Amino acid sequence: MSNLDPNPDEIECEAGGAPGGPELGGARVEIITSRDVPLGGPRAMTVKRTLPQRQRSLIGAWCFVDHYGPDDVSATGGMDVPSHPHTGLQTVSWLFEGNVTHHDSGDNHAAVRPGEVNLMTSGAGICHTEVSTQDTTMLHGVQLWTVLPDEHRESSGRRFDHYAPEPVTFDGGSALVFMGTLLGSSSPIPTFSPLLGAELRLEPGAELTMDVDPTYEHGLLVDAGDITLEGVRVEPTQLAYTGVGESTLTVRNTGDAPARLILIGGTPFEEEIIMWWNFIGRTHDEIARYRQEWEEHSDRFGRVHGYIGHDPAGLTRLPAPTLPTTTLKPRINPAARAQTD
């Protein structure tokens, strides 16, 4: 799923922070509360968005975190996203329940299934569609984006990668490492900056202390469970942030039901970016040009073949929102700024 907000916000990055773990001898933990974002139209779902926000807009190169479901497809109609564009990013699709078909202008056609990561690289421009399958009754998962560094955003080309990680077991739970390295497991999925992505499952009462890269900042998204990170409680759909310098992180399931979490991380992204609608660029004029090229059906984005949607208005291609009347401003990861101050 992509950003279908018809009035996307301009978000200026500000350094956030909340007291957390140091009082208990652990890492400092900042809690980022999700906000509801309706994705427009009568068949739309409401997602829980934790990145980007004014409080914090980047964790490493991760710039977009949406959690959705569990969504009863019989009641909502499920996911049906007509062709829409992207620039300067990679989309990371990870499902807990249900199945989604993917078609893109790089002539990639795939099924997104639970426990299997699908990564789409936009390069200079791509467009794609996403539709939940007819046999899907419950849809539940996360959609994440990562920023492409300037040196790769025009040259990386349209690309699609798929990987089904083998579970890594530990006392009281298991993990699926879909990007980067964790708990001795490494993913072959290609990235353009150092990144980590993993699903963690903890049994009731279980505790996991993970060795992590101290050059990374991390975010822990709770899907389900009574969770503490470094002794700080994290509610479902919240994202808990820890900055650079930590070599271990401790997560505990304090409840009587299984817990499921998504851990992301990466080295602080040091470039200023502008992120508006489904575009990531570096200047206002660049974003305006992307929008115009999409509206003019430019070859930058190509064409999608294979989409069979059910949009009530008959749309096969999403129109771009109107640009704000003010100039879009670039923003930078506060952790990267802190390293250079």
C-alpha positions as CSV (number, residue, x, y, z in Angstrom):
1,M,0.0,0.0,0.0
2,S,1.2,3.5,-0.8
3,N,0.4,7.0,0.3
4,L,-3.1,7.6,-1.0
5,D,-3.8,10.6,1.3
6,P,-5.5,13.1,-1.1
7,N,-4.0,15.9,1.0
8,P,-0.5,14.8,2.0
9,D,1.1,16.8,4.7
10,E,4.3,18.7,4.5
11,I,6.3,17.5,7.5
12,E,9.3,19.3,8.9
13,C,11.7,17.1,10.8
14,E,12.2,18.0,14.4
15,A,14.3,16.2,17.0
16,G,12.0,14.4,19.4
17,G,12.7,12.6,22.7
18,A,11.0,11.2,25.7
19,P,12.4,9.9,29.0
20,G,12.8,6.1,28.9
21,G,15.2,3.4,29.6
22,P,18.2,5.2,31.2
23,E,16.5,5.3,34.6
24,L,16.4,1.5,34.4
25,G,19.9,1.1,33.1
26,G,18.8,0.7,29.4
27,A,18.7,2.7,26.2
28,R,16.8,5.9,26.0
29,V,13.4,5.1,24.4
30,E,11.2,7.6,22.5
31,I,7.6,6.6,21.9
32,I,6.0,7.6,18.6
33,T,2.2,7.3,18.6
34,S,0.5,6.3,15.4
35,R,-2.1,8.5,13.7
36,D,-5.1,7.3,11.7
37,V,-4.8,7.9,8.0
38,P,-7.9,7.1,5.8
39,L,-6.7,6.1,2.4
40,G,-9.6,7.6,0.5
41,G,-12.5,6.2,-1.4
42,P,-15.4,3.9,-0.4
43,R,-13.2,0.8,-0.4
44,A,-10.4,2.3,1.6
45,M,-8.8,1.1,4.8
46,T,-7.6,3.3,7.6
47,V,-4.0,2.7,8.4
48,K,-1.9,3.5,11.5
49,R,1.0,5.7,10.5
50,T,4.0,6.2,12.7
51,L,6.5,7.5,10.1
52,P,6.7,10.2,9.0
53,Q,5.6,12.5,11.8
54,R,6.6,16.0,13.0
55,Q,8.1,14.3,16.0
56,R,10.4,12.1,13.8
57,S,10.5,11.4,10.1
58,L,13.4,9.0,9.6
59,I,14.9,6.0,11.3
60,G,18.0,5.3,9.3
61,A,16.8,5.4,5.7
62,W,13.3,4.1,6.8
63,C,11.0,7.0,6.1
64,F,7.5,5.5,6.0
65,V,5.8,3.0,8.3
66,D,2.1,2.1,8.0
67,H,0.4,-0.6,10.0
68,Y,-3.0,-1.9,8.7
69,G,-5.5,-4.5,9.9
70,P,-6.5,-7.0,10.9
71,D,-9.1,-5.8,8.3
72,D,-12.2,-7.9,7.5
73,V,-12.2,-7.8,3.7
74,S,-15.8,-9.0,3.5
75,A,-16.8,-5.7,5.3
76,T,-14.3,-3.3,3.8
77,G,-13.7,-4.6,0.3
78,G,-10.0,-5.0,1.0
79,M,-7.1,-3.4,-0.8
80,D,-7.5,-2.1,-4.3
81,V,-4.9,0.5,-5.3
82,P,-4.9,1.6,-9.0
83,S,-1.6,2.5,-10.7
84,H,0.4,5.2,-8.8
85,P,4.0,6.5,-9.1
86,H,7.1,6.4,-6.9
87,T,10.5,8.1,-7.1
88,G,13.6,7.9,-5.0
89,L,12.6,5.0,-2.8
90,Q,12.2,1.3,-2.1
91,T,8.8,-0.1,-0.9
92,V,8.9,-3.0,1.5
93,S,5.7,-5.1,1.8
94,W,5.3,-7.5,4.7
95,L,2.1,-9.3,5.5
96,F,0.8,-11.1,8.6
97,E,-2.4,-12.3,7.0
98,G,-4.0,-12.3,3.6
99,N,-2.5,-12.1,0.1
100,V,-2.0,-9.2,-2.3
101,T,-1.2,-9.1,-6.1
102,H,1.5,-6.7,-7.3
103,H,2.0,-5.4,-10.9
104,D,4.5,-2.8,-11.8
105,S,5.9,-0.9,-14.8
106,G,9.1,-2.9,-14.6
107,D,7.0,-5.8,-15.8
108,N,7.1,-7.5,-12.4
109,H,4.1,-9.5,-11.4
110,A,4.0,-11.2,-8.0
111,A,1.9,-12.4,-5.1
112,V,2.7,-10.8,-1.7
113,R,2.2,-13.5,1.0
114,P,2.7,-13.6,4.8
115,G,6.3,-14.1,5.9
116,E,7.7,-13.2,2.5
117,V,9.2,-9.8,1.8
118,N,8.6,-8.0,-1.5
119,L,10.9,-5.1,-2.2
120,M,10.3,-2.7,-5.1
121,T,13.0,-0.3,-6.2
122,S,11.7,2.8,-8.0
123,G,14.9,4.1,-9.5
124,A,14.2,7.3,-11.4
125,G,10.5,6.3,-11.6
126,I,8.1,3.4,-11.4
127,C,4.3,2.9,-11.0
128,H,2.5,-0.1,-9.6
129,T,-0.9,-1.6,-8.5
130,E,-1.9,-3.5,-5.4
131,V,-5.0,-5.6,-5.0
132,S,-5.9,-8.1,-2.3
133,T,-6.8,-11.5,-3.7
134,Q,-10.3,-12.9,-3.9
135,D,-9.5,-15.7,-1.4
136,T,-8.3,-13.2,1.2
137,T,-10.7,-12.8,4.1
138,M,-8.5,-11.0,6.6
139,L,-5.8,-8.5,5.6
140,H,-3.1,-7.5,8.1
141,G,0.4,-6.3,7.7
142,V,2.8,-3.4,7.3
143,Q,4.1,-1.2,4.4
144,L,7.4,0.5,4.8
145,W,9.6,2.7,2.6
146,T,13.3,3.4,2.5
147,V,15.0,6.4,0.9
148,L,17.4,5.9,-1.9
149,P,20.7,7.8,-1.5
150,D,21.3,10.5,-4.1
151,E,24.0,8.5,-5.9
152,H,21.6,5.6,-6.5
153,R,18.2,7.2,-6.9
154,E,18.5,7.8,-10.7
155,S,20.8,4.9,-11.6
156,S,19.4,1.9,-9.6
157,G,16.7,1.2,-12.2
158,R,13.3,-0.4,-11.7
159,R,13.7,-3.6,-9.7
160,F,11.7,-6.1,-7.7
161,D,13.1,-8.6,-5.2
162,H,11.4,-11.3,-3.2
163,Y,12.7,-13.4,-0.2
164,A,11.1,-15.9,2.2
165,P,13.4,-16.0,5.3
166,E,13.7,-19.1,7.4
167,P,12.7,-18.7,11.0
168,V,15.4,-18.2,13.6
169,T,14.4,-19.7,16.9
170,F,15.5,-18.6,20.4
171,D,14.3,-19.3,23.9
172,G,10.7,-18.1,24.0
173,G,10.2,-17.1,20.4
174,S,11.3,-16.8,16.8
175,A,12.4,-14.2,14.2
176,L,12.1,-13.7,10.4
177,V,15.0,-11.5,9.3
178,F,13.9,-10.0,5.9
179,M,16.5,-7.3,5.6
180,G,20.0,-7.0,7.0
181,T,21.4,-9.2,9.8
182,L,20.1,-10.1,13.2
183,L,20.4,-13.1,15.6
184,G,22.9,-14.7,13.2
185,S,20.5,-14.6,10.2
186,S,21.2,-12.5,7.1
187,S,18.9,-11.5,4.3
188,P,20.1,-11.4,0.6
189,I,17.7,-8.6,-0.2
190,P,19.8,-5.7,-1.7
191,T,19.7,-2.3,-0.1
192,F,21.5,1.0,-0.9
193,S,22.3,1.9,2.7
194,P,22.9,-0.2,5.8
195,L,19.4,-1.4,7.0
196,L,17.7,-4.0,9.2
197,G,14.2,-5.4,9.1
198,A,12.8,-8.3,11.0
199,E,9.6,-9.8,12.4
200,L,9.9,-10.9,16.1
201,R,7.5,-13.2,17.9
202,L,7.6,-13.6,21.7
203,E,5.7,-16.1,23.8
204,P,4.0,-14.9,27.0
205,G,6.6,-13.9,29.6
206,A,9.5,-14.3,27.2
207,E,12.5,-11.9,27.1
208,L,14.9,-11.4,24.3
209,T,18.2,-9.5,24.5
210,M,19.6,-8.8,21.0
211,D,23.0,-7.8,19.9
212,V,22.6,-4.8,17.5
213,D,24.9,-2.6,15.5
214,P,25.8,0.5,17.7
215,T,26.0,2.6,14.5
216,Y,22.3,2.0,13.8
217,E,19.3,3.8,15.2
218,H,16.3,1.4,15.7
219,G,12.5,1.4,15.8
220,L,10.3,-1.3,17.3
221,L,6.7,-1.4,16.0
222,V,4.3,-3.4,18.1
223,D,1.6,-5.3,16.2
224,A,0.3,-7.3,19.2
225,G,1.3,-8.0,22.8
226,D,2.1,-6.4,26.1
227,I,5.6,-5.2,25.3
228,T,8.4,-3.4,27.0
229,L,11.6,-2.2,25.3
230,E,14.4,-1.5,27.7
231,G,11.8,-1.4,30.4
232,V,9.6,1.1,28.7
233,R,6.0,0.0,27.8
234,V,5.1,0.1,24.1
235,E,1.5,-0.1,23.1
236,P,0.2,-1.9,20.0
237,T,0.6,0.3,16.8
238,Q,3.2,2.5,18.6
239,L,6.8,2.8,17.4
240,A,9.6,2.9,20.0
241,Y,12.8,4.6,18.9
242,T,16.3,4.2,20.2
243,G,19.2,6.3,18.9
244,V,22.7,5.3,17.9
245,G,25.3,3.9,20.4
246,E,23.3,0.9,21.7
247,S,25.0,-2.5,21.3
248,T,22.1,-4.5,22.8
249,L,18.3,-4.1,23.0
250,T,16.0,-6.0,25.4
251,V,12.4,-6.7,24.6
252,R,10.0,-8.5,26.9
253,N,6.5,-9.8,26.5
254,T,4.9,-9.1,29.9
255,G,1.4,-10.4,28.9
256,D,-0.3,-13.7,28.8
257,A,-0.7,-13.8,24.9
258,P,1.8,-14.1,22.1
259,A,3.4,-10.9,20.8
260,R,4.4,-9.9,17.3
261,L,6.8,-7.0,16.5
262,I,8.6,-5.4,13.6
263,L,12.2,-4.2,14.3
264,I,13.7,-1.7,11.8
265,G,17.1,0.0,11.9
266,G,19.9,1.6,9.9
267,T,22.7,4.1,10.0
268,P,21.4,7.7,10.2
269,F,20.5,9.0,6.7
270,E,22.6,12.1,6.2
271,E,21.0,13.7,3.1
272,E,18.3,16.3,3.2
273,I,15.1,15.1,1.4
274,I,11.7,16.2,0.4
275,M,8.9,13.6,0.7
276,W,5.5,14.5,-0.7
277,W,2.7,12.1,-1.7
278,N,4.5,9.1,-3.3
279,F,7.6,11.1,-4.4
280,I,11.0,11.5,-2.7
281,G,13.2,14.2,-4.1
282,R,15.7,16.9,-3.1
283,T,14.0,20.2,-4.1
284,H,10.5,21.6,-4.5
285,D,11.0,22.1,-8.2
286,E,12.0,18.4,-8.6
287,I,8.8,17.3,-6.8
288,A,6.7,19.6,-9.0
289,R,8.4,18.1,-12.1
290,Y,7.6,14.5,-10.9
291,R,4.0,15.5,-10.4
292,Q,3.7,17.1,-13.8
293,E,5.3,14.1,-15.5
294,W,2.9,11.7,-13.8
295,E,-0.1,13.8,-14.9
296,E,1.3,13.9,-18.4
297,H,1.8,10.1,-18.5
298,S,5.6,10.5,-18.9
299,D,7.8,7.6,-19.8
300,R,9.6,8.2,-16.5
301,F,7.0,6.0,-14.8
302,G,6.1,3.6,-17.5
303,R,2.8,1.6,-17.7
304,V,1.3,-1.2,-15.6
305,H,0.0,-4.2,-17.3
306,G,-2.2,-6.8,-15.6
307,Y,-4.2,-4.7,-13.2
308,I,-7.8,-5.8,-12.7
309,G,-9.3,-3.5,-10.1
310,H,-12.7,-2.8,-8.7
311,D,-12.5,0.9,-8.1
312,P,-16.1,2.2,-8.0
313,A,-15.1,5.2,-10.1
314,G,-13.4,3.0,-12.7
315,L,-10.0,4.5,-12.0
316,T,-7.0,2.6,-13.3
317,R,-4.6,5.4,-12.5
318,L,-4.5,7.7,-9.5
319,P,-4.4,11.4,-10.1
320,A,-1.7,13.3,-8.2
321,P,-2.9,15.7,-5.4
322,T,-2.6,19.4,-5.8
323,L,0.8,20.8,-4.7
324,P,0.7,23.1,-1.7
325,T,0.9,26.8,-2.3
326,T,4.0,27.1,-0.1
327,T,7.5,25.8,-1.1
328,L,8.2,22.3,0.1
329,K,11.2,22.3,2.5
330,P,13.9,19.6,2.7
331,R,14.3,17.8,6.0
332,I,17.2,15.8,7.5
333,N,17.3,13.0,10.1
334,P,18.0,14.6,13.5
335,A,20.4,11.7,14.4
336,A,22.5,12.5,11.3
337,R,22.4,16.2,12.2
338,A,23.6,15.4,15.8
339,Q,26.5,13.4,14.5
340,T,27.8,16.4,12.5
341,D,27.2,19.1,15.1
